[in-house]
Amino acid sequence: MEEHQKNELGEAIEELSFTPEIPREIPFKAKDIEITADRSLFSVKFIGNDQNELTYRSSLAPNTFDFTSEKVEIHKDLEGSYGNDQDHKILRWNNEDIFYELLANSNTTSKEELIKVARNVESY
């Protein structure tokens, strides 16, 4: 797991109407970060070498696009749902009325790595 520069996310978080937790570490070294923020949605795409991409989203409403079906334990008191299709893996969970998603390329990031990222989110 690689740490990323949290300070790049701070300015965008200030624009939100909520305070999401953010990942402390991701499974690869990010060479670029793309941030999208409006009042109710925060999205960060971490881009690494070799087509590695991990998108982290938090919002006040659940994403209606959902192909998760497997229940997974993130923490003792926090359950999420996991799914994959031919191109992506996704892990979703809800904590304190904020909806979170991790979306990864199927070939580059494992289910276990997604769960580890989710376990390492923290308040900014």
N, C-alpha and C positions, 0 to 999 in steps of 0.2 A: 504494500500500500504506500502511496506517495502523498505527502502533504502538498497543498496548493496555497496560493497567496490569498488568504481571506480578505485582505484589505481591498482587493479589487471588487469584492462583492458589497462592501459596506455602503458605498454611495447609492447603489441601486436599492438596497434594502430600506434606506431612509425614505424612499418614494412610496413605499407600500403602506396600505392601511392595516397591516398586520405584521407580526414579527415572526418569520419562519426560522426554524432551525436549519443549519446548513451542514453539509458533510465536512468533516475534518480532514478526511483522507479519501483518495480515490485509487483504483487499482493500477493506474499507470501515471507517468509523468505527463502533465498537460503542457503542450507547447503553445496552445491558444485557448482562450476562454471567450465565449459569446454569451452576453447577458441580456435578457429581456425582462423588463419590469414595468408593471403598471399598478394601479392601486390594489388589484385583487389577484394578480398572478406574478410569480417570480420563476424564471426559468434560466438555468445555466447549462450551457453545453461545453463540456470539457473535451478538447480535441488533442489527441496524442499522435504519435508516429504510427505507421502501419495501419491507417484507417481506424484506430481506436477512437471511439466516441462514447461519451456517457452524458446523458441529459438528465438533469435534476430539476424537478418542478415542484412548486408548492403553491397552493391556491386556497381560496375560501370556498370553492365549489368543486365537486369531483369532476374529473374528465369523463365525458360520456362514452368515449372510445375505451372499451375495456375487454381484453381477451385473457384476463387472469381467471384461474379456476382453482389453483392449489393454495391452500392455507399454509402459511409459514409463520414460525415464531421469530420475531425480531428481538424482543426482550421478554422477560418473564411475564410482564403485564401488557405487552403490545403485540398484536397479531397483524399480519399483512396478508396480501394475496399476490401470487406469482403466476406468470404465464409466459409462454413464448410462442412465436410463430416462425416462419421461415427466415425472417430478417431481423427480428428483435426479441429481446427479453425485457420483461417489465416487472417491477416490484412496486406495489402500491400499499399505502397505509394511511390511517387517519389518527392524528394526535391533537387533542385539545381543539377540535373543530377546524383544524388545518389539514388539508389533503395533500399528501406527498406521493411522488412518483420518481422512480429511477428507470430510465430507458436506455438499453445498451445494444450494441451490435452483437448478434448471436455468436459470431466467431471470435470475439475478442474478450468478452467478460463473462464469467460464469455466474450461475445462480448464487453460489456461495459468496462470491465477491460482492454481488449486489446486496446480499443480506449483511455482510460485514460493513459496507458503506452506510447502510441504514442504521446499524448499531452505533456508528460513530458520528451521528449528527449531533450538533450542539447549538445552543443559542449564540447568536452573534453578539 
